[in-house]
């Protein structure tokens, strides 16, 4: 598809995709096919899935009003981004396995949608000195209508703070097609121009793996540069399978046991018979070669290659090999998972940057198309709550927070929020409800005589 896209960009928008971008798109197509290969064990998918789990499991993203109030603008951004976040694990896994995913917001009618696209469907035509995109063309959607396929292509050009967005619908031959080919596209504005814009309205979820080349924009897979080790791992697994295959039991029988019809006698599988001749006299009829399975040697090599691949990728032990045997203290956990956490930290930074760009894009579209009251641009804030269990001991952290709470150095809401994952407001409301219930219970248990002088211990 990327080769067709290059030609379409030239024909539809008069832009020429640079040689470097063409090379990166060609390589990205190879990474995509490599990741999608399900014929054998896929180490790209294994590492991508493991790191995606560690990066976003039990994590939250929230969009609120910039002034801690409520606004339709922040609510709209939250409504658009929440489904994207709910699917972040799958999107991130593919981004790590393929090198990167573009998240592209677009407007149809009065609604904003976000499409997650492979790198090969996005041509970065130009970047500025800071490495930011200034010209981008993407195949935003492919739709089948009456047994024919049509592509919706969007072209972005940012020049001096003015953003130009052009949308075209084409058939498989690259010919232009009307927007009303399908009702979903009929409400799209073919060309718009927006002023006071400082970035192209897309998010790029890039794998943090170093491509080892200068100025590459596209990402590379998480196992980039480890092809030889992966080859050796596949060879080792094939050798292990062959070793066990050679040890399969079988029954050997001399052809003299078979009749003319090629079948064994009805009286049984084995028959005793004597073979004469000097060569066989006093010797066993069967020569048996039965060496022990060399599993320890093969698996030792396999585990060594797995450990080597983990180092090449940049993770600690525990992805392919058994995790290091440490105790439960925070210091030991942090030491055992340091390399993995460094990689996870880089992944999370890229996620934050991507979602901040998405929030900016949605805010820009909402202002331009009047989807919420005008003048609310920038009236939102996006926050992330990252899980730290990879480098923390939950019991140790709980003890520390409990000690701080008992000394009055932090609030009970802070401790409750950490334990339950609630917001500070919800955590405090839960504490207030519990305290109120305790007060009602105490009042119910209080006897009338306790209120008379000398009738109680009050």
Legacy VTK file of the C-alpha trace (Angstrom):
# vtk DataFile Version 3.0
C-alpha trace
ASCII
DATASET POLYDATA
POINTS 458 float
0.000 0.000 0.000
2.800 2.461 0.798
3.968 2.409 -2.832
0.451 3.281 -4.019
0.228 6.011 -1.371
3.407 7.655 -2.668
1.916 7.836 -6.164
-1.454 9.085 -4.889
0.195 11.876 -2.908
1.952 13.099 -6.038
-1.230 12.923 -8.139
-3.769 14.273 -5.642
-1.763 16.898 -3.770
1.254 17.595 -5.953
3.689 16.506 -3.235
6.759 14.338 -3.683
7.673 11.950 -0.893
11.402 12.187 -0.118
13.810 9.308 -0.620
14.481 8.970 3.096
10.766 8.728 3.888
10.317 6.182 1.101
13.116 4.082 2.592
11.579 4.277 6.050
8.134 3.372 4.704
9.612 0.386 2.857
11.331 -0.816 6.014
8.142 -0.237 8.016
6.260 -2.456 5.590
8.793 -5.209 6.280
8.381 -4.731 10.055
4.599 -4.862 9.678
4.681 -8.162 7.767
7.231 -9.562 10.218
5.024 -8.710 13.206
1.872 -10.108 11.587
3.551 -13.444 10.749
1.853 -16.162 12.810
3.573 -19.198 11.289
6.109 -19.551 14.106
6.958 -18.109 17.503
7.028 -14.334 17.098
9.488 -12.659 19.465
8.398 -9.195 18.323
4.886 -9.965 19.551
6.157 -11.506 22.809
8.245 -8.486 23.807
5.642 -5.996 22.562
2.862 -7.683 24.528
4.918 -7.972 27.706
6.049 -4.337 27.642
2.541 -3.109 26.793
1.179 -4.961 29.825
3.829 -3.485 32.091
3.350 0.016 30.653
-0.416 0.502 30.844
-1.928 -2.201 33.049
-3.817 -0.665 35.999
-3.062 2.839 34.670
-5.540 5.647 34.042
-5.852 8.730 31.856
-8.274 11.513 32.761
-9.262 14.792 31.140
-10.629 17.527 33.392
-11.345 21.238 33.243
-8.245 23.413 33.509
-9.873 25.380 36.343
-10.995 22.274 38.264
-14.574 22.898 37.222
-16.695 21.386 34.495
-16.788 22.468 30.874
-18.250 21.052 27.698
-14.831 21.315 26.040
-13.043 19.086 28.532
-16.027 16.718 28.546
-15.866 16.420 24.743
-12.125 15.728 24.787
-12.661 13.118 27.486
-15.475 11.458 25.527
-13.264 11.161 22.433
-10.087 10.043 24.212
-11.620 7.550 26.644
-12.347 4.871 23.980
-8.838 5.394 22.612
-7.388 4.854 26.100
-9.577 1.797 26.676
-7.938 0.234 23.609
-4.424 1.509 24.390
-2.952 -1.910 25.228
-3.678 -3.342 21.776
-2.620 -0.136 20.018
0.594 0.074 22.039
1.413 -3.596 21.446
1.214 -3.063 17.692
3.208 0.169 17.935
6.021 -1.631 19.766
5.920 -4.627 17.421
5.730 -2.641 14.165
7.661 0.485 15.150
4.845 2.978 15.553
1.188 3.883 15.083
-0.327 7.194 14.017
-3.495 8.210 15.855
-5.458 10.480 13.547
-8.540 12.456 14.721
-11.081 13.464 12.093
-14.507 15.095 12.053
-17.641 13.741 10.401
-20.748 15.825 10.997
-20.705 16.881 14.635
-18.590 13.995 15.930
-14.848 13.468 16.299
-13.317 10.046 15.752
-9.754 8.736 16.134
-8.222 6.185 13.732
-5.132 4.141 14.703
-3.039 3.670 11.556
0.129 1.723 10.753
3.212 3.725 9.777
2.964 2.379 6.256
-0.331 4.252 5.770
1.224 7.600 6.689
3.772 9.549 4.622
5.705 12.218 6.512
6.454 14.590 3.657
8.234 17.316 5.627
9.469 18.087 9.142
10.871 21.265 10.670
14.201 21.779 12.420
12.768 20.437 15.682
11.717 17.193 14.002
8.006 18.107 14.117
5.715 17.188 11.232
4.769 20.052 8.899
3.409 17.987 5.991
1.691 14.622 6.309
-0.508 12.455 4.063
-2.428 9.454 5.417
-4.794 6.751 4.214
-7.286 7.407 6.986
-9.836 4.737 6.094
-10.534 1.953 3.617
-14.165 1.041 3.037
-15.889 -1.587 0.936
-19.002 -0.462 -0.971
-20.783 -2.877 -3.347
-17.768 -5.189 -3.699
-15.459 -2.251 -4.471
-12.889 -0.651 -2.185
-12.389 3.070 -1.638
-9.743 5.007 0.287
-10.175 8.227 2.219
-6.897 10.141 2.075
-6.150 13.202 4.220
-3.318 15.643 3.533
-2.078 18.108 6.174
0.132 21.120 5.498
1.276 23.448 8.286
2.796 26.720 7.095
3.448 29.701 9.357
0.767 28.774 11.894
-1.869 28.106 9.219
-3.056 24.523 8.809
-4.531 23.294 5.535
-6.438 19.978 5.551
-7.535 18.375 2.291
-9.543 15.165 2.032
-9.979 13.068 -1.104
-11.897 9.847 -1.837
-10.388 7.549 -4.473
-10.971 4.093 -5.867
-8.337 1.354 -6.060
-7.029 2.804 -9.322
-6.505 6.210 -7.724
-9.421 7.863 -9.499
-11.456 10.530 -7.627
-14.825 9.499 -6.185
-17.690 11.573 -4.741
-17.916 11.869 -0.950
-21.478 10.539 -0.992
-20.259 7.114 -2.102
-21.144 6.158 1.473
-23.286 8.032 4.046
-20.438 7.987 6.601
-18.275 10.176 4.341
-20.984 12.471 3.037
-20.575 14.883 5.964
-16.838 15.440 5.486
-15.622 18.918 4.527
-13.219 18.408 1.571
-10.912 21.354 2.387
-10.507 23.518 5.472
-7.959 26.078 6.664
-7.379 26.772 10.354
-5.250 29.596 11.752
-3.179 29.900 14.951
-2.109 26.246 14.861
1.283 25.088 16.111
1.232 21.406 15.129
-0.289 18.930 12.699
-3.366 17.431 14.448
-2.219 13.823 14.836
-0.626 11.757 17.580
2.352 9.485 16.952
2.797 6.516 19.263
6.407 5.613 18.553
8.419 2.652 19.793
11.375 4.070 21.799
13.871 1.614 20.293
16.868 3.399 18.756
17.089 2.972 14.969
20.881 3.643 15.177
20.571 6.096 12.298
20.521 9.866 12.373
17.268 11.793 11.818
14.970 8.803 11.223
11.382 9.839 11.978
9.599 6.493 11.818
9.959 4.018 14.669
11.555 0.576 14.531
10.326 -2.619 16.263
11.275 -3.347 19.846
13.554 -6.228 18.694
15.294 -4.110 16.036
18.930 -5.153 15.537
18.434 -8.588 17.132
17.735 -10.542 13.969
20.728 -12.861 14.300
19.888 -13.815 17.888
16.269 -14.487 16.914
17.506 -16.651 14.024
19.622 -18.695 16.426
16.651 -19.077 18.775
14.490 -20.470 15.999
17.300 -22.861 14.998
17.719 -23.991 18.596
13.992 -24.659 18.953
14.056 -26.669 15.718
16.990 -28.712 17.041
15.129 -29.434 20.288
12.087 -30.584 18.331
14.276 -32.782 16.125
16.019 -34.267 19.173
12.737 -35.374 20.707
11.490 -36.576 17.326
14.470 -38.898 16.953
13.664 -40.503 20.316
10.196 -41.651 19.321
9.709 -45.368 20.034
9.283 -47.780 17.137
9.120 -51.541 16.571
11.521 -52.975 14.007
10.739 -56.265 12.275
12.692 -58.209 9.696
10.981 -58.543 6.337
11.019 -62.339 6.773
8.258 -61.919 9.367
5.896 -60.573 6.716
3.978 -62.784 4.363
3.555 -62.325 0.650
0.730 -59.892 1.299
3.008 -57.633 3.379
1.149 -58.311 6.634
2.380 -59.758 9.906
1.168 -63.238 10.873
-2.110 -63.437 12.764
-0.422 -65.159 15.700
1.192 -61.952 16.955
3.489 -59.050 16.333
6.730 -60.825 17.298
7.974 -64.249 16.325
11.207 -65.963 17.343
13.375 -67.115 14.561
16.977 -68.247 14.137
19.427 -66.706 11.724
22.351 -68.898 10.870
25.713 -68.208 9.367
29.125 -67.416 10.732
28.579 -63.680 10.700
25.579 -63.909 12.995
26.685 -66.765 15.197
26.672 -65.786 18.825
25.565 -62.224 18.068
22.340 -60.384 18.801
20.078 -59.898 15.827
19.349 -56.249 16.823
21.924 -53.521 17.053
20.533 -50.832 19.373
21.627 -47.155 19.396
19.822 -45.369 22.177
21.636 -42.246 23.452
20.095 -40.082 26.163
18.171 -37.004 25.091
20.524 -34.018 25.165
17.863 -31.707 26.548
20.093 -30.056 29.148
22.593 -28.906 26.527
19.939 -27.629 24.140
17.936 -25.836 26.824
21.070 -24.303 28.297
21.804 -22.767 24.904
18.163 -21.741 24.480
18.083 -19.978 27.873
21.401 -18.272 27.150
20.027 -16.947 23.843
16.851 -15.769 25.589
18.894 -13.873 28.160
21.014 -12.377 25.383
17.901 -11.235 23.494
16.506 -9.581 26.636
19.735 -7.605 26.984
19.654 -6.601 23.317
16.064 -5.387 23.607
16.845 -3.584 26.855
14.703 -5.428 29.395
15.554 -7.092 32.682
15.113 -10.825 33.216
11.549 -12.081 33.238
10.288 -11.637 29.677
11.729 -14.827 28.144
13.725 -16.122 31.106
12.740 -16.699 34.710
12.717 -13.442 36.711
15.569 -12.845 39.107
15.022 -14.370 42.531
14.780 -11.402 44.863
12.945 -10.659 48.070
9.973 -8.353 48.439
11.647 -5.102 49.473
11.249 -2.077 47.249
15.010 -1.757 46.777
15.386 -5.345 45.575
12.362 -5.102 43.267
13.672 -1.876 41.768
17.129 -3.363 41.239
15.722 -6.523 39.608
13.500 -4.567 37.188
15.626 -1.476 36.564
16.254 -1.993 32.832
12.637 -2.912 32.111
11.364 0.077 34.084
13.665 2.440 32.172
12.164 1.147 28.924
8.619 1.331 30.329
9.284 4.908 31.447
10.295 5.869 27.891
7.173 4.173 26.514
4.972 6.089 28.957
6.571 9.395 27.952
5.691 8.645 24.334
2.125 7.756 25.341
1.767 11.045 27.209
3.126 13.031 24.284
0.788 11.223 21.879
-2.323 11.836 23.991
-1.403 15.456 24.615
-1.190 15.941 20.835
-4.538 14.185 20.440
-6.156 16.394 23.090
-4.770 19.484 21.344
-6.155 18.237 18.004
-9.621 17.553 19.410
-9.626 20.954 21.128
-8.690 22.615 17.825
-11.440 20.828 15.870
-14.044 21.545 18.563
-13.219 25.268 18.379
-13.131 25.426 14.588
-16.337 23.469 13.931
-18.222 24.945 16.894
-18.825 21.557 18.518
-18.742 23.255 21.941
-19.129 26.923 22.951
-16.448 29.090 21.338
-13.603 30.635 23.290
-12.895 27.551 25.409
-9.698 26.608 23.600
-7.147 25.179 26.015
-9.748 24.864 28.765
-8.682 21.342 29.762
-5.897 19.380 31.410
-4.891 15.775 30.842
-3.375 13.690 33.637
-2.003 10.153 33.871
-1.945 7.818 36.845
0.838 5.286 36.211
1.118 1.995 38.069
4.461 1.726 39.893
4.267 -1.878 41.100
7.101 -2.795 38.716
9.577 -1.033 41.016
7.638 -0.788 44.265
6.579 -3.169 47.011
2.896 -2.435 47.651
3.061 -3.595 51.272
6.141 -1.475 51.950
4.582 1.604 50.342
1.360 1.055 52.304
3.302 0.921 55.565
5.116 4.141 54.670
1.911 5.973 53.758
0.164 4.668 56.876
3.005 5.998 59.029
2.753 9.403 57.359
-1.032 9.445 57.832
-0.777 8.495 61.496
1.641 11.411 62.046
-0.708 13.802 60.300
1.701 14.475 57.429
-0.728 13.314 54.721
-4.510 13.059 54.677
-6.516 9.884 55.046
-7.908 10.611 51.600
-4.402 10.366 50.154
-3.905 6.930 51.702
-7.386 5.763 50.695
-6.847 7.033 47.158
-3.580 5.107 46.851
-5.166 1.867 48.093
-8.420 2.028 46.099
-7.329 3.948 43.008
-10.112 6.498 43.506
-9.770 10.225 42.974
-8.962 12.311 46.050
-12.529 13.658 46.042
-14.089 10.181 45.940
-11.644 8.889 48.550
-12.538 11.752 50.929
-16.254 11.223 50.304
-15.862 7.560 51.237
-14.047 8.535 54.466
-16.781 11.051 55.322
-19.452 8.401 54.733
-17.652 5.910 56.991
-17.208 8.506 59.751
-20.869 9.499 59.498
-21.921 5.847 59.774
-19.719 5.420 62.859
-21.331 8.493 64.443
-24.841 7.140 63.771
-23.892 3.753 65.212
-22.453 5.365 68.336
-25.601 7.459 68.793
-27.791 4.366 68.460
-25.773 2.454 71.068
-25.786 5.364 73.519
-28.310 4.575 76.345
-30.571 7.205 77.972
-29.105 6.605 81.434
-25.694 7.507 80.037
-26.975 11.052 79.562
-28.116 11.484 83.250
-25.714 13.023 85.781
-23.756 10.252 87.331
-25.469 7.687 85.120
-22.503 7.017 82.938
-18.878 7.648 82.318
-19.375 10.753 80.196
LINES 1 459
458 0 1 2 3 4 5 6 7 8 9 10 11 12 13 14 15 16 17 18 19 20 21 22 23 24 25 26 27 28 29 30 31 32 33 34 35 36 37 38 39 40 41 42 43 44 45 46 47 48 49 50 51 52 53 54 55 56 57 58 59 60 61 62 63 64 65 66 67 68 69 70 71 72 73 74 75 76 77 78 79 80 81 82 83 84 85 86 87 88 89 90 91 92 93 94 95 96 97 98 99 100 101 102 103 104 105 106 107 108 109 110 111 112 113 114 115 116 117 118 119 120 121 122 123 124 125 126 127 128 129 130 131 132 133 134 135 136 137 138 139 140 141 142 143 144 145 146 147 148 149 150 151 152 153 154 155 156 157 158 159 160 161 162 163 164 165 166 167 168 169 170 171 172 173 174 175 176 177 178 179 180 181 182 183 184 185 186 187 188 189 190 191 192 193 194 195 196 197 198 199 200 201 202 203 204 205 206 207 208 209 210 211 212 213 214 215 216 217 218 219 220 221 222 223 224 225 226 227 228 229 230 231 232 233 234 235 236 237 238 239 240 241 242 243 244 245 246 247 248 249 250 251 252 253 254 255 256 257 258 259 260 261 262 263 264 265 266 267 268 269 270 271 272 273 274 275 276 277 278 279 280 281 282 283 284 285 286 287 288 289 290 291 292 293 294 295 296 297 298 299 300 301 302 303 304 305 306 307 308 309 310 311 312 313 314 315 316 317 318 319 320 321 322 323 324 325 326 327 328 329 330 331 332 333 334 335 336 337 338 339 340 341 342 343 344 345 346 347 348 349 350 351 352 353 354 355 356 357 358 359 360 361 362 363 364 365 366 367 368 369 370 371 372 373 374 375 376 377 378 379 380 381 382 383 384 385 386 387 388 389 390 391 392 393 394 395 396 397 398 399 400 401 402 403 404 405 406 407 408 409 410 411 412 413 414 415 416 417 418 419 420 421 422 423 424 425 426 427 428 429 430 431 432 433 434 435 436 437 438 439 440 441 442 443 444 445 446 447 448 449 450 451 452 453 454 455 456 457
